[in-house]
Amino acid sequence: MKKIVPIKNLKKYAIDKTIKVSEKSIEKTSKISAFLVDTANVFLFLTRVFKNTFSRGFEFKEFLKHCFQIGNKSFALISITGTIIGLVLTIQSRPILIKFGALNMLPNMVAISLIREMGPVITALICAGKIGSSMGAELGSMRVTEQIDALEVSSANPIKYLIVPRVLAATLMIPLLSIFAITMGILGGWIGANIKGDLNFVLYISQAFGKVEFMDLIPAITKTFFFGAVIGLVGCYKGYNAGRGTESVGIAANTAVVTASFLVILVDLIAVQITDLILQ
Amino acid sequence: MIENTTIKPVIDIQNLKISFGSLNVLNDVSLQLKSQENLVVLGKSGTGKSVLIKCIARLLKADQGTITVLGEEVNALKTEDLNEIRKKIGFLFQSGALYDSMTVKENLEFPLRRIKKDLTQSEIDAKVTETLANVGLEDVLNKMPSELSGGMRKRISLARTIIVDPEIMLYDEPTTGLDPITAEEISELINDIQKKYKTASIIITHDMECVRTVADRIIMLKDGDVYKEGSLLEFENSTDSYVSSFFKTKKIQ
């Protein structure tokens, strides 16, 4: 039932109502402006990273250090995960393929799944968690403890020194880790094929790569460079723009993982659509 | 203590204003730092003291007003020119801001390699050893910052700042979080640096012992404005209740 307001209280009611409405609209406006400011910051950050990537004075030592950290520290994790994915994929697909009488397609199906989708995406998602969070936390704590400010007053360019080597290292190492994950996955598939059957390694490999074409490999590997760039950029952006309190470090690490994982899936979707269009 | 007031100031701030969103941090601050002077900026937490020195190094950009450092208006400078001015400014951060991933030696070498590019490795090594000796820490060269105590970290930060022979030093609460003995040592070190390197310094603090040890002149900030300016003696003899609340000492019977 609609509330009836007595005439003598009408003025006060109108003022209260106006204040409430304007408070709500201010809240909405501030959310919109915050979103616009965030978007502008992202573009500004990307522009600065891009400009500094191609300007003079590349920090090669830092780049190598981060390549080693990203590659070496994710190596064991990617090996085990890749092997397990290949193994599980083989064990899960085997009964269905037997039903269709297509068991000899098993190695080829596992290889194509791993090359086109599973290998790159699983590697990227693991790295989004491992590398994205470590970049977010490391740069976030550098921001909180004023180390980034200290770099600036030492006439060092923080984007050039901290961000560019990390982004480029991630862009280079994630494709290499993906290739490694695919290789380990195919080996895992061979183990899987031999758990319930008996398949010679040479025969398995020849069946696995029998129908793999060059155009299966190129788009798959190309998209991993974008996965790497996205993980590096998101991790660095979240860490570099962390707030001033210690809780900001946790927030930066957490949002880096969530955003990077989501963007990896999004980039994968776009890459698949583009590949589909090109190959048609 | 510096008596000559006719020398051109090394830092000249006029009508500085800065706000974060709706919060006005500095309303209208004007001050000058003379050559080889220790200027203490005093005030309660949250009055914009740290913001003031961050504006001088342009780590924060002021909304209004001018900041002239060694004859250059910092807000109008391009990045390359700003970096040239920054080479002449030493900034001691409140947290020390030592690079966690580097050893003490690498921390000290970092600004040296970027600012004095023509130095050879042996000259760099000699400079690192000399500067560490000046802050009284010669045996921590290969330690990581996490292995050092709070006082040692402060000294190493100070060493990293003075290693490039700055003309101006900006200290952001140099004695905060230290025990009284170490705090006194750091205050003495500030005086030693002033004498040895002939620096002009702005010291942000609310540690009254530090103020008494280092201050040539004091500026007190309140609610984003300059509340009072004068010598240590003038502040100690002030009848103003806000000023005397900082300077009164509690005696325990």
Chai-1 contact restraints between the chains, C-beta under 6 A:
chainA,res_idxA,chainB,res_idxB,connection_type,confidence,min_distance_angstrom,max_distance_angstrom,comment,restraint_id
A,T145,B,S95,contact,1.0,0.0,6.0,A-B,restraint_1
A,E146,B,F93,contact,1.0,0.0,6.0,A-B,restraint_2
A,E146,B,S95,contact,1.0,0.0,6.0,A-B,restraint_3
A,E146,B,A97,contact,1.0,0.0,6.0,A-B,restraint_4
A,Q147,B,A97,contact,1.0,0.0,6.0,A-B,restraint_5
A,Q147,B,Y99,contact,1.0,0.0,6.0,A-B,restraint_6
A,D149,B,L59,contact,1.0,0.0,6.0,A-B,restraint_7
A,A150,B,A97,contact,1.0,0.0,6.0,A-B,restraint_8
A,V153,B,A57,contact,1.0,0.0,6.0,A-B,restraint_9
A,V153,B,R86,contact,1.0,0.0,6.0,A-B,restraint_10
A,V153,B,F91,contact,1.0,0.0,6.0,A-B,restraint_11
A,S154,B,P111,contact,1.0,0.0,6.0,A-B,restraint_12
A,S154,B,R114,contact,1.0,0.0,6.0,A-B,restraint_13
A,S155,B,N83,contact,1.0,0.0,6.0,A-B,restraint_14
A,S155,B,R86,contact,1.0,0.0,6.0,A-B,restraint_15
A,S155,B,K87,contact,1.0,0.0,6.0,A-B,restraint_16
A,S155,B,R114,contact,1.0,0.0,6.0,A-B,restraint_17
A,S155,B,I115,contact,1.0,0.0,6.0,A-B,restraint_18
A,A156,B,R114,contact,1.0,0.0,6.0,A-B,restraint_19
